[in-house]
Amino acid sequence: MTGVGTVSPEGLKVHVAHRRNPYRYMLTDNQLDALLVEVGLRRAASVWKHHTTEERQAPRGAYPRPLMGFVLMDATAGNWTPNEDAVLGVIAIGDSGHAFLPNAAAKAGAHRRLGRNNGEAVHVDPHLLGTGGFRYGHSAEVRGQIVGASSQSTDQDLYEAARLATDFVDAVNDRHLVWEQQHGPGDWASADDKPALEYRAMTDWFDPH
């Protein structure tokens, strides 16, 4: 896995990589990686804290492992885009966090396909899983941002996925606000204030004459 790596103040490796960058109007690829590192470091701190806390003092129980894998889906991708092409990026925390990325991907992918928490299929409607479906855990969606996380208990995974989704959404929206302030009024989220090719193609066929 290519991407960017660092080490958290707690001593956990944090490795991130993005596959899609739908925010190029305001974020370079390097800046998107930096954003993923930023939110990844917050989760590394949480993972370490909950892993090293005594069971009776941990509100969600002590985490069994000092590592996690996260998969973020691209909230801007159309539902016709295959899951494997709709991954925005991944975050691996700890020495072996990457080993849990397929689990996290299965949760996020099922959530995107079903439009609801993967845990519902696991615990209520297993007919929705299908061959190769992941039989463990929940996924999270915050304001359209889907995240799958894996390596802890089901509730712990859900908590960390939801926190990561919230942090990511807030970070992207904060950067968008800065971009708007820098660029001033306009109609389109683009450097040249023009619509995406997709939107132009939707009406280019029309002849007004």
N, C-alpha and C positions, 0 to 999 in steps of 0.2 A: 504494500500500500504506500503510495507516494503521499506527499502532503507536508505538513509542518508539525514538528514535535517540540515539546518543552517538558519541564519538570515542575510540578506544583511545589509551593512552599512546604507542603507536607511530605514531599519526596515521591509522589506518584507521577509516573510518566503520563503525559497527555499528548496524544497523537491525533491530528485531525486531517481531513481531506475533503474537498468538495468535488462533486461530479458535475453539477450544474450551477450556474450563477445567473439567476434571473434579475439580479439587482445591479447589473453592470452600468446602468445609468448613473449610479452613485458610488458603487463599490468595485474596485479592481479585484481580480482574483486573489491577490495577496491580502487585500483588506478583508475580503470575505473569510479567508483562512484565519486571519487575526481575530475576527469576530467569533469564529468557532472556537479558537483557543480561549478567548475571554470567557465564553459561557462554559467551556469545558473545565476551566480552572475552578469555577464555582462549584461544579458538580464533583470535582476531585476533592475539594475541601469538605463537601457534604459526605461523600463516600468515606473519607478517612475519619471524619468525626463520628459517624454512626458505626463504623467498623471497630473503633477503639473505645467506644462508650460501653459501660457495663449495661447488661441487658435491662436491669430494673430502671435505668436512667434514660433508656432510649425510647422515645415516644412511639416509634414504629418498629421497635425491636432492633437488636444489634445486627448490623449487616454481616453476613457470613464471609464476604470476600472484599479485599481492598482493591477492587477493579470492577469495571463496567464497560459495556459497549452500547453506543447510542446510534440510531439511524434517524435522520431527519428527511422527511419528504419535502418536495418542492411544492409549496402552497399555491404557486402560480401555474402549475402544470395542468393542462386539460385532462379530464377523466378518460380521454381516449389514449393518453400516453401510457405505455406499459409501465408497470411498477419498476422494473429494472432500469428504465430510462428516466423515471420520475424521482430518483433519489437526489436530494440536494447535497447531502454530505454525511459523513460519519465522524464519530468521536470515540476513541478508544482510551480508556483510563486504566492505568496499572500495567504491570508486565504482560499480562495475558488478556487484557480487555478485548483485544481484537477477536479472540476465540468466541466471544458472545455476540459478535456482529450479525451472524446469520439468524440467531434467535430474535434479535432486535428487528432485523429486516423483515422477518416473517410477521411479527406483530404489526409493524408499521404498514406493510404491504396489505395484510388482511384488513386492517382498519380502513385503508384507503379504498379498497375494493368494496367493503361492506357499508362504509359510511358510518361505522360505529365501532366502539371498543372491541378489540380482538377477544377480550375476556368473555364477552357475551356468546361468541361462537364456541369458545372452549367449554364454558360451564353450562350454557343453556341450549344452544343450537349447534351441536357438533356436525349436523348435516351440512353446515356452511364451511367446515374446515376443508374437506377434500383431501386427496392423497398428497402427503408431504406438508400438510398444514401443521402449525406448531400448537401443541396441546398444553401449553403452559403460559399463563400470564396475561396481563393487560397491556393496552396501549393508551396513549393520551393524545387529545386534540385540544389545542388552545387557540381560539379565534382563527380556526382554519389550518393551523400548523400542527401536523401529525408527527409524533415522535414515538419510536419504539426503543425500549431500554431493556437490558438483560444482565443478570448474574446474581441478583439478590432474590428475596422472596417476591411473590406476586405483588403484594401491596407496596413493598419497597421499590420495586421496579416502576410501578405506576406513579409513585410520588416523585421519583427522580425524573421520569419522562415528562411529567407535567411541569416540574420546575424548569427543566431545560427548555421546554417549548415556550414557557412564559418569558424566560430570560432572553431567548432568541427573538421572539416577537417584539419585546420591548426594545431590544438593541437595534433591530432593523428599523423600527418606527422612529426611534430617536435619531438615527442617522438620516432617515428620510426628511425629518423636520429640519435638520441642519441643512440638507441639500436644498430644500425649498427656500429657506431663508437666504441661502447663497445665490440661488438662481432667480429668485423673484417670481412674479406671476407668470403663469403659462397654462397650457391645456394638457400637456402630455409629460409623463415621467420618462423623459428622454433628453439627452444633452442638446439635441437640435430642435426640441419641442415639436417633434413629428410623431405620428402614430406608428405602432409596430407594423411590420409588413403584413402580419396576419389580419389586422383590422382593415388595412388598405385593400387587401385582396378580397375581403368580404363584400366590398361594394364597387371595386374597380370595373366589374363587368357591366355596371349600369351606365347607359347612355342617356343623358338628360335631354338630348336634342331629337 
